[in-house]
């Protein structure tokens, strides 16, 4: 609910602080006193476009704020939490206007766009009357109101979810079909490429092995000559080393002095002999094999040719082979996937049809009941000639729609014999206010907006009808917070809280103020509304009687 409004340097207001309570709050005052300032300030906090001319003369900026208690508004809490703007159970919408024409908006102290303020405001407050926030003229609100009244929201959720699933699946199916048409050539190419690579059957590590073998076979003669020469040198070196050992006669030399040298020569002779044996073994296995060389080189040529053909390194051929095989397998299975998607899409279409049909039935039943309820209320509001209808028009859509198979629109005919038209085309603001009042009262238990504002809902009425309006507003105030700007004593007398707007001063020094009336002040204000400037004992007595009896 709305708990507080603060206005500074706005139009004819210097500073103004207003605390609000639950139930029905009435705002009264003489014509031109500035009752609309409260609603204008609310509108700016809720994202209305600003005009620097609204800044109080002599001031460079205007500040406006509206504080709401969102403790009992889960939708608003979720909206704030999603954007990391939560501040407990309080929500402060603030707007700053500057003389240069700039405007800034804030939600709980954080900068916000006007679109965000409007979106959040739509969850907090609903303003009815000759102002921009007439949600009842919006088809989306009309549909939401009917669905809530007809207890159709659970079914709408099912319709919405099924339609979205259908859309997602249809997009997958369309994409798969488009891909299939494009992949015929790709599949043919893949089959050829995979067949080539299957035939090649190159194993990981095989390329390195082939290159090593080719290098050995191609240089077999050179390798044999070099190995034979090395063996010969080893034999010569071994003989020289052993001769050197023989020259060191142990009987003639001091073994302590030459012992290390003798041991090293003996070790060298052994190692040379082992090296010679290794080389002889290597040489025995290194034979010229022109036929095998031809086979290896042919295999390598095939590998490198395929690598160039696929524009990759030869080492990457095995991995590339696996990738192409997997892609081909996926293409082969696309037909099965296509059939499965088509079957699933058919099942979803049938599920949607059943759910949408039930939704139509709920809406149809609810709309007939709502029409009767609104008609009764319009009669009480002296609009007997008005005809209220809820139109359910088949939606021009060949695919499942998240909102069902029909559009919802509230229609009204204000004159006998006239064709019902959309509420947005109703010329009279007063008529629209009373129609809105009738619809809101009829659906009061289903509204999701905790605060409703009615601006001069009593325009063009009086007497018994005004009393009915007051009682209807008071009845709404039992379930929601209701603010009403009124000129009628019969309406004002029903308020749980009475605020009076007054204008003081002259010329550029004019200022508007707002005050909460106590019982005595309220009697005087009701009397003024009944009898004008001059109050008599009769009007005062009448005012007491209206307040005592609740009008």
TORBA-917459 format. One record per residue (C-alpha): x, y, z; residue number from 1. Coordinates in steps of 0.02 Angstrom, whole numbers, plus 50000, padded with zeros to 5 digits. Example, Ala and Ser with C-alpha at 12.3 -4.5 7.8 and 13.67 -1.06 7.14 Angstrom:
% residues 2
- X, Y, Z, nr
- 50615, 49775, 50390, 1 $
- 50684, 49947, 50357, 2 $
% end
This chain:
% residues 551
- X, Y, Z, nr
- 50000, 50000, 50000, 1 $
- 50049, 50182, 49979, 2 $
- 50116, 50245, 50146, 3 $
- 50193, 50415, 50111, 4 $
- 50210, 50551, 49979, 5 $
- 50338, 50691, 49985, 6 $
- 50327, 50841, 49867, 7 $
- 50451, 50984, 49859, 8 $
- 50449, 51138, 49745, 9 $
- 50319, 51064, 49629, 10 $
- 50191, 51178, 49544, 11 $
- 50116, 51281, 49688, 12 $
- 50183, 51168, 49826, 13 $
- 50331, 51223, 49930, 14 $
- 50349, 51066, 50034, 15 $
- 50217, 50936, 50069, 16 $
- 50222, 50775, 50169, 17 $
- 50072, 50657, 50168, 18 $
- 50050, 50497, 50268, 19 $
- 49920, 50373, 50206, 20 $
- 49822, 50238, 50294, 21 $
- 49728, 50085, 50234, 22 $
- 49545, 50086, 50187, 23 $
- 49464, 50233, 50096, 24 $
- 49556, 50399, 50097, 25 $
- 49463, 50548, 50024, 26 $
- 49545, 50709, 49961, 27 $
- 49437, 50863, 49954, 28 $
- 49458, 51049, 49930, 29 $
- 49393, 51196, 49832, 30 $
- 49410, 51199, 49644, 31 $
- 49586, 51252, 49596, 32 $
- 49657, 51213, 49768, 33 $
- 49775, 51085, 49694, 34 $
- 49696, 50916, 49728, 35 $
- 49769, 50848, 49566, 36 $
- 49946, 50887, 49626, 37 $
- 49948, 50727, 49728, 38 $
- 49901, 50625, 49576, 39 $
- 50022, 50719, 49464, 40 $
- 50162, 50685, 49588, 41 $
- 50114, 50502, 49594, 42 $
- 50113, 50495, 49405, 43 $
- 50289, 50565, 49394, 44 $
- 50352, 50440, 49522, 45 $
- 50272, 50305, 49416, 46 $
- 50364, 50358, 49259, 47 $
- 50258, 50496, 49179, 48 $
- 50350, 50617, 49066, 49 $
- 50409, 50773, 49154, 50 $
- 50395, 50957, 49108, 51 $
- 50513, 51084, 49186, 52 $
- 50369, 51210, 49189, 53 $
- 50297, 51108, 49334, 54 $
- 50441, 51166, 49446, 55 $
- 50385, 51297, 49571, 56 $
- 50430, 51474, 49513, 57 $
- 50592, 51532, 49590, 58 $
- 50658, 51355, 49615, 59 $
- 50787, 51262, 49512, 60 $
- 50726, 51087, 49546, 61 $
- 50578, 50988, 49609, 62 $
- 50584, 50825, 49705, 63 $
- 50444, 50700, 49724, 64 $
- 50439, 50531, 49809, 65 $
- 50312, 50397, 49848, 66 $
- 50343, 50261, 49976, 67 $
- 50252, 50093, 49969, 68 $
- 50241, 49948, 50089, 69 $
- 50271, 49795, 49980, 70 $
- 50267, 49667, 50120, 71 $
- 50104, 49594, 50056, 72 $
- 50143, 49613, 49869, 73 $
- 50243, 49458, 49814, 74 $
- 50248, 49514, 49631, 75 $
- 50330, 49680, 49678, 76 $
- 50452, 49593, 49796, 77 $
- 50502, 49472, 49659, 78 $
- 50523, 49615, 49534, 79 $
- 50637, 49709, 49653, 80 $
- 50736, 49554, 49703, 81 $
- 50766, 49507, 49522, 82 $
- 50849, 49677, 49494, 83 $
- 50938, 49679, 49662, 84 $
- 50837, 49830, 49720, 85 $
- 50755, 49756, 49874, 86 $
- 50750, 49860, 50033, 87 $
- 50648, 49752, 50151, 88 $
- 50462, 49787, 50149, 89 $
- 50483, 49968, 50092, 90 $
- 50493, 50029, 49913, 91 $
- 50535, 50212, 49876, 92 $
- 50504, 50285, 49704, 93 $
- 50588, 50456, 49685, 94 $
- 50592, 50581, 49543, 95 $
- 50698, 50739, 49524, 96 $
- 50658, 50874, 49395, 97 $
- 50777, 51016, 49349, 98 $
- 50747, 51184, 49270, 99 $
- 50862, 51134, 49125, 100 $
- 50735, 51002, 49076, 101 $
- 50830, 50853, 49144, 102 $
- 50743, 50719, 49245, 103 $
- 50808, 50576, 49352, 104 $
- 50715, 50430, 49428, 105 $
- 50766, 50316, 49572, 106 $
- 50702, 50154, 49646, 107 $
- 50758, 50125, 49826, 108 $
- 50899, 50249, 49798, 109 $
- 50966, 50169, 49638, 110 $
- 50951, 50258, 49469, 111 $
- 50810, 50186, 49364, 112 $
- 50731, 50210, 49194, 113 $
- 50555, 50278, 49174, 114 $
- 50507, 50110, 49098, 115 $
- 50563, 50022, 49257, 116 $
- 50466, 50145, 49365, 117 $
- 50310, 50116, 49260, 118 $
- 50331, 49927, 49264, 119 $
- 50351, 49924, 49453, 120 $
- 50214, 50053, 49475, 121 $
- 50094, 49940, 49383, 122 $
- 50116, 49813, 49523, 123 $
- 50089, 49942, 49661, 124 $
- 49951, 50063, 49613, 125 $
- 49810, 50086, 49487, 126 $
- 49747, 50260, 49449, 127 $
- 49573, 50281, 49374, 128 $
- 49508, 50440, 49300, 129 $
- 49563, 50567, 49174, 130 $
- 49748, 50524, 49189, 131 $
- 49876, 50414, 49103, 132 $
- 49869, 50265, 49222, 133 $
- 49698, 50202, 49169, 134 $
- 49746, 50020, 49164, 135 $
- 49568, 49966, 49128, 136 $
- 49581, 50030, 48949, 137 $
- 49728, 49915, 48916, 138 $
- 49680, 49748, 48842, 139 $
- 49816, 49657, 48937, 140 $
- 49741, 49717, 49101, 141 $
- 49566, 49674, 49043, 142 $
- 49619, 49497, 49001, 143 $
- 49712, 49478, 49167, 144 $
- 49561, 49544, 49260, 145 $
- 49441, 49423, 49173, 146 $
- 49558, 49274, 49197, 147 $
- 49573, 49313, 49382, 148 $
- 49384, 49337, 49399, 149 $
- 49348, 49176, 49302, 150 $
- 49476, 49078, 49405, 151 $
- 49563, 49038, 49241, 152 $
- 49742, 49083, 49287, 153 $
- 49801, 48903, 49320, 154 $
- 49733, 48851, 49150, 155 $
- 49812, 49004, 49068, 156 $
- 49979, 48953, 49143, 157 $
- 49960, 48780, 49066, 158 $
- 49913, 48857, 48898, 159 $
- 50062, 48976, 48907, 160 $
- 50187, 48839, 48951, 161 $
- 50120, 48721, 48817, 162 $
- 50125, 48858, 48684, 163 $
- 50304, 48902, 48729, 164 $
- 50357, 48720, 48724, 165 $
- 50272, 48702, 48555, 166 $
- 50362, 48855, 48489, 167 $
- 50531, 48793, 48548, 168 $
- 50501, 48621, 48474, 169 $
- 50436, 48694, 48311, 170 $
- 50593, 48800, 48295, 171 $
- 50701, 48644, 48320, 172 $
- 50599, 48549, 48191, 173 $
- 50608, 48691, 48065, 174 $
- 50795, 48706, 48091, 175 $
- 50818, 48518, 48069, 176 $
- 50715, 48517, 47909, 177 $
- 50813, 48664, 47838, 178 $
- 50974, 48576, 47886, 179 $
- 50920, 48416, 47803, 180 $
- 50888, 48505, 47640, 181 $
- 51059, 48585, 47649, 182 $
- 51152, 48431, 47708, 183 $
- 51117, 48312, 47563, 184 $
- 51275, 48367, 47472, 185 $
- 51370, 48370, 47635, 186 $
- 51318, 48193, 47674, 187 $
- 51376, 48132, 47503, 188 $
- 51544, 48217, 47526, 189 $
- 51562, 48146, 47701, 190 $
- 51527, 47969, 47643, 191 $
- 51663, 47984, 47511, 192 $
- 51788, 48062, 47631, 193 $
- 51754, 47937, 47771, 194 $
- 51768, 47794, 47645, 195 $
- 51940, 47857, 47590, 196 $
- 51998, 47873, 47769, 197 $
- 51924, 47702, 47812, 198 $
- 52025, 47628, 47670, 199 $
- 52182, 47718, 47727, 200 $
- 52156, 47655, 47906, 201 $
- 52299, 47761, 47973, 202 $
- 52330, 47721, 48155, 203 $
- 52392, 47844, 48286, 204 $
- 52583, 47842, 48287, 205 $
- 52594, 47746, 48122, 206 $
- 52654, 47898, 48024, 207 $
- 52807, 47923, 48135, 208 $
- 52849, 47739, 48122, 209 $
- 52835, 47744, 47932, 210 $
- 52945, 47898, 47919, 211 $
- 53079, 47817, 48027, 212 $
- 53074, 47656, 47925, 213 $
- 53081, 47752, 47760, 214 $
- 53233, 47848, 47819, 215 $
- 53323, 47686, 47864, 216 $
- 53279, 47594, 47704, 217 $
- 53323, 47742, 47592, 218 $
- 53496, 47756, 47672, 219 $
- 53533, 47570, 47697, 220 $
- 53695, 47569, 47592, 221 $
- 53766, 47721, 47678, 222 $
- 53717, 47653, 47848, 223 $
- 53801, 47485, 47811, 224 $
- 53964, 47569, 47755, 225 $
- 53967, 47682, 47907, 226 $
- 53929, 47540, 48026, 227 $
- 54064, 47427, 47946, 228 $
- 54193, 47567, 47958, 229 $
- 54146, 47597, 48139, 230 $
- 54168, 47411, 48177, 231 $
- 54338, 47414, 48094, 232 $
- 54391, 47565, 48196, 233 $
- 54329, 47485, 48355, 234 $
- 54434, 47329, 48318, 235 $
- 54587, 47437, 48285, 236 $
- 54558, 47542, 48440, 237 $
- 54530, 47388, 48547, 238 $
- 54695, 47313, 48487, 239 $
- 54786, 47477, 48526, 240 $
- 54712, 47487, 48699, 241 $
- 54760, 47308, 48740, 242 $
- 54935, 47342, 48675, 243 $
- 54947, 47491, 48790, 244 $
- 54896, 47383, 48937, 245 $
- 55031, 47256, 48890, 246 $
- 55164, 47390, 48894, 247 $
- 55132, 47418, 49079, 248 $
- 55221, 47266, 49152, 249 $
- 55160, 47248, 49331, 250 $
- 55327, 47181, 49386, 251 $
- 55419, 47334, 49326, 252 $
- 55301, 47476, 49366, 253 $
- 55240, 47544, 49531, 254 $
- 55060, 47482, 49528, 255 $
- 55010, 47615, 49652, 256 $
- 55062, 47749, 49527, 257 $
- 54991, 47674, 49365, 258 $
- 54852, 47566, 49437, 259 $
- 54711, 47688, 49396, 260 $
- 54772, 47711, 49218, 261 $
- 54784, 47523, 49193, 262 $
- 54605, 47498, 49258, 263 $
- 54539, 47636, 49143, 264 $
- 54623, 47557, 48991, 265 $
- 54550, 47388, 49034, 266 $
- 54374, 47465, 49051, 267 $
- 54396, 47556, 48885, 268 $
- 54444, 47395, 48799, 269 $
- 54289, 47309, 48866, 270 $
- 54172, 47453, 48813, 271 $
- 54250, 47461, 48638, 272 $
- 54223, 47274, 48621, 273 $
- 54040, 47292, 48675, 274 $
- 54014, 47437, 48554, 275 $
- 54086, 47332, 48414, 276 $
- 53968, 47190, 48453, 277 $
- 53818, 47310, 48455, 278 $
- 53870, 47380, 48287, 279 $
- 53890, 47207, 48213, 280 $
- 53717, 47160, 48273, 281 $
- 53644, 47322, 48201, 282 $
- 53733, 47294, 48036, 283 $
- 53665, 47118, 48025, 284 $
- 53487, 47183, 48033, 285 $
- 53514, 47330, 47917, 286 $
- 53491, 47257, 47746, 287 $
- 53439, 47340, 47584, 288 $
- 53257, 47301, 47542, 289 $
- 53201, 47398, 47386, 290 $
- 53031, 47315, 47384, 291 $
- 52992, 47364, 47564, 292 $
- 53057, 47540, 47532, 293 $
- 52937, 47555, 47386, 294 $
- 52792, 47497, 47494, 295 $
- 52833, 47620, 47634, 296 $
- 52854, 47767, 47517, 297 $
- 52690, 47726, 47429, 298 $
- 52601, 47720, 47597, 299 $
- 52676, 47887, 47648, 300 $
- 52629, 47965, 47481, 301 $
- 52448, 47911, 47507, 302 $
- 52447, 47983, 47684, 303 $
- 52520, 48151, 47632, 304 $
- 52406, 48164, 47481, 305 $
- 52251, 48140, 47589, 306 $
- 52317, 48265, 47715, 307 $
- 52339, 48396, 47578, 308 $
- 52166, 48355, 47512, 309 $
- 52089, 48386, 47682, 310 $
- 52203, 48536, 47713, 311 $
- 52269, 48471, 47878, 312 $
- 52433, 48406, 47945, 313 $
- 52463, 48221, 47910, 314 $
- 52476, 48187, 48098, 315 $
- 52296, 48251, 48119, 316 $
- 52219, 48125, 47998, 317 $
- 52163, 47996, 48129, 318 $
- 52074, 48129, 48234, 319 $
- 51999, 48206, 48076, 320 $
- 51938, 48034, 48024, 321 $
- 51848, 48013, 48192, 322 $
- 51769, 48186, 48179, 323 $
- 51700, 48156, 48004, 324 $
- 51634, 47985, 48054, 325 $
- 51540, 48061, 48202, 326 $
- 51465, 48196, 48091, 327 $
- 51409, 48067, 47965, 328 $
- 51331, 47964, 48103, 329 $
- 51236, 48117, 48165, 330 $
- 51170, 48149, 47991, 331 $
- 51116, 47969, 47974, 332 $
- 51017, 47984, 48137, 333 $
- 50933, 48149, 48090, 334 $
- 50789, 48059, 48006, 335 $
- 50749, 47970, 48169, 336 $
- 50762, 48134, 48262, 337 $
- 50647, 48217, 48136, 338 $
- 50513, 48086, 48160, 339 $
- 50527, 48098, 48349, 340 $
- 50510, 48288, 48345, 341 $
- 50359, 48279, 48230, 342 $
- 50272, 48156, 48346, 343 $
- 50313, 48262, 48499, 344 $
- 50250, 48419, 48412, 345 $
- 50086, 48333, 48367, 346 $
- 50062, 48280, 48548, 347 $
- 50094, 48458, 48609, 348 $
- 49971, 48528, 48482, 349 $
- 49837, 48411, 48548, 350 $
- 49880, 48456, 48727, 351 $
- 49869, 48641, 48685, 352 $
- 49699, 48620, 48600, 353 $
- 49626, 48535, 48754, 354 $
- 49696, 48666, 48874, 355 $
- 49647, 48813, 48762, 356 $
- 49470, 48745, 48744, 357 $
- 49451, 48736, 48933, 358 $
- 49519, 48913, 48947, 359 $
- 49388, 48975, 48822, 360 $
- 49251, 48892, 48923, 361 $
- 49311, 48972, 49085, 362 $
- 49327, 49143, 49004, 363 $
- 49155, 49129, 48922, 364 $
- 49071, 49081, 49085, 365 $
- 49166, 49214, 49181, 366 $
- 49129, 49351, 49053, 367 $
- 48941, 49320, 49059, 368 $
- 48943, 49329, 49248, 369 $
- 49051, 49486, 49247, 370 $
- 48935, 49571, 49123, 371 $
- 48787, 49543, 49240, 372 $
- 48882, 49606, 49393, 373 $
- 48944, 49763, 49305, 374 $
- 48771, 49797, 49232, 375 $
- 48696, 49797, 49408, 376 $
- 48829, 49915, 49472, 377 $
- 48812, 50032, 49323, 378 $
- 48626, 50041, 49359, 379 $
- 48663, 50095, 49537, 380 $
- 48783, 50224, 49468, 381 $
- 48646, 50304, 49363, 382 $
- 48712, 50227, 49202, 383 $
- 48562, 50115, 49166, 384 $
- 48574, 50145, 48979, 385 $
- 48753, 50083, 48971, 386 $
- 48785, 49911, 48903, 387 $
- 48944, 49824, 48958, 388 $
- 49009, 49676, 48859, 389 $
- 49161, 49563, 48865, 390 $
- 49211, 49519, 48687, 391 $
- 49304, 49356, 48656, 392 $
- 49369, 49369, 48479, 393 $
- 49456, 49219, 48398, 394 $
- 49639, 49258, 48379, 395 $
- 49708, 49265, 48202, 396 $
- 49849, 49143, 48233, 397 $
- 49888, 48977, 48152, 398 $
- 50005, 48926, 48292, 399 $
- 49976, 48903, 48479, 400 $
- 49974, 49072, 48567, 401 $
- 50031, 49091, 48749, 402 $
- 49874, 49190, 48793, 403 $
- 49750, 49069, 48716, 404 $
- 49649, 49061, 48557, 405 $
- 49551, 49222, 48584, 406 $
- 49579, 49406, 48620, 407 $
- 49487, 49482, 48769, 408 $
- 49418, 49658, 48762, 409 $
- 49296, 49756, 48870, 410 $
- 49166, 49851, 48768, 411 $
- 49040, 49984, 48820, 412 $
- 48892, 50069, 48737, 413 $
- 48845, 50227, 48833, 414 $
- 48688, 50265, 48733, 415 $
- 48537, 50154, 48693, 416 $
- 48553, 50070, 48523, 417 $
- 48735, 50116, 48506, 418 $
- 48861, 49984, 48455, 419 $
- 48978, 49938, 48599, 420 $
- 49153, 50010, 48579, 421 $
- 49318, 49985, 48667, 422 $
- 49336, 50076, 48833, 423 $
- 49481, 50175, 48762, 424 $
- 49359, 50262, 48643, 425 $
- 49237, 50319, 48778, 426 $
- 49237, 50509, 48768, 427 $
- 49181, 50556, 48943, 428 $
- 49313, 50543, 49078, 429 $
- 49177, 50540, 49210, 430 $
- 49089, 50395, 49125, 431 $
- 49253, 50301, 49109, 432 $
- 49288, 50329, 49293, 433 $
- 49119, 50258, 49345, 434 $
- 49136, 50111, 49224, 435 $
- 49307, 50077, 49298, 436 $
- 49232, 50088, 49471, 437 $
- 49095, 49964, 49426, 438 $
- 49220, 49840, 49353, 439 $
- 49340, 49858, 49498, 440 $
- 49200, 49833, 49626, 441 $
- 49138, 49680, 49531, 442 $
- 49312, 49605, 49530, 443 $
- 49377, 49679, 49693, 444 $
- 49418, 49509, 49764, 445 $
- 49525, 49467, 49613, 446 $
- 49628, 49625, 49591, 447 $
- 49816, 49605, 49609, 448 $
- 49849, 49792, 49633, 449 $
- 49842, 49838, 49818, 450 $
- 49810, 50024, 49795, 451 $
- 49679, 50107, 49684, 452 $
- 49658, 50292, 49653, 453 $
- 49498, 50369, 49583, 454 $
- 49510, 50546, 49519, 455 $
- 49341, 50635, 49520, 456 $
- 49245, 50474, 49495, 457 $
- 49090, 50572, 49547, 458 $
- 49093, 50694, 49400, 459 $
- 48917, 50725, 49336, 460 $
- 48825, 50633, 49475, 461 $
- 48744, 50681, 49637, 462 $
- 48611, 50636, 49763, 463 $
- 48576, 50453, 49788, 464 $
- 48700, 50400, 49654, 465 $
- 48839, 50493, 49744, 466 $
- 48794, 50399, 49901, 467 $
- 48806, 50235, 49806, 468 $
- 48977, 50283, 49739, 469 $
- 49035, 50323, 49914, 470 $
- 48974, 50157, 49981, 471 $
- 49053, 50062, 49837, 472 $
- 49220, 50146, 49868, 473 $
- 49208, 50110, 50054, 474 $
- 49169, 49929, 50014, 475 $
- 49323, 49918, 49905, 476 $
- 49425, 49997, 50045, 477 $
- 49393, 49843, 50152, 478 $
- 49501, 49737, 50036, 479 $
- 49617, 49865, 49957, 480 $
- 49684, 50038, 49991, 481 $
- 49576, 50165, 49899, 482 $
- 49615, 50350, 49870, 483 $
- 49478, 50459, 49799, 484 $
- 49480, 50641, 49744, 485 $
- 49300, 50700, 49762, 486 $
- 49186, 50852, 49757, 487 $
- 49039, 50765, 49838, 488 $
- 49000, 50763, 50022, 489 $
- 48911, 50595, 50005, 490 $
- 49075, 50517, 49946, 491 $
- 49187, 50610, 50067, 492 $
- 49081, 50556, 50215, 493 $
- 49125, 50374, 50182, 494 $
- 49313, 50397, 50202, 495 $
- 49416, 50317, 50339, 496 $
- 49541, 50458, 50317, 497 $
- 49500, 50635, 50258, 498 $
- 49633, 50748, 50182, 499 $
- 49596, 50928, 50134, 500 $
- 49691, 51026, 50004, 501 $
- 49695, 51214, 50028, 502 $
- 49775, 51358, 49932, 503 $
- 49843, 51511, 50023, 504 $
- 49929, 51672, 49971, 505 $
- 49916, 51782, 49816, 506 $
- 50004, 51800, 49649, 507 $
- 50172, 51713, 49642, 508 $
- 50165, 51678, 49828, 509 $
- 50019, 51557, 49810, 510 $
- 50049, 51389, 49894, 511 $
- 49947, 51231, 49917, 512 $
- 49946, 51132, 50078, 513 $
- 49870, 50968, 50132, 514 $
- 49807, 50926, 50305, 515 $
- 49729, 50778, 50391, 516 $
- 49560, 50830, 50462, 517 $
- 49504, 50788, 50637, 518 $
- 49321, 50756, 50676, 519 $
- 49274, 50940, 50699, 520 $
- 49368, 50996, 50542, 521 $
- 49292, 50856, 50444, 522 $
- 49115, 50910, 50493, 523 $
- 49156, 51086, 50433, 524 $
- 49227, 51023, 50268, 525 $
- 49077, 50911, 50235, 526 $
- 48964, 51060, 50275, 527 $
- 49062, 51169, 50154, 528 $
- 49041, 51038, 50019, 529 $
- 48854, 51032, 50054, 530 $
- 48816, 51218, 50067, 531 $
- 48959, 51316, 49995, 532 $
- 49058, 51455, 50081, 533 $
- 48920, 51504, 50203, 534 $
- 48888, 51367, 50328, 535 $
- 48729, 51362, 50431, 536 $
- 48678, 51257, 50579, 537 $
- 48573, 51154, 50460, 538 $
- 48720, 51110, 50348, 539 $
- 48829, 51073, 50499, 540 $
- 48694, 50962, 50571, 541 $
- 48675, 50875, 50405, 542 $
- 48863, 50848, 50397, 543 $
- 48863, 50772, 50572, 544 $
- 48720, 50659, 50522, 545 $
- 48810, 50600, 50363, 546 $
- 48969, 50561, 50458, 547 $
- 48878, 50476, 50599, 548 $
- 48777, 50367, 50481, 549 $
- 48914, 50336, 50355, 550 $
- 48812, 50440, 50229, 551 $
% end
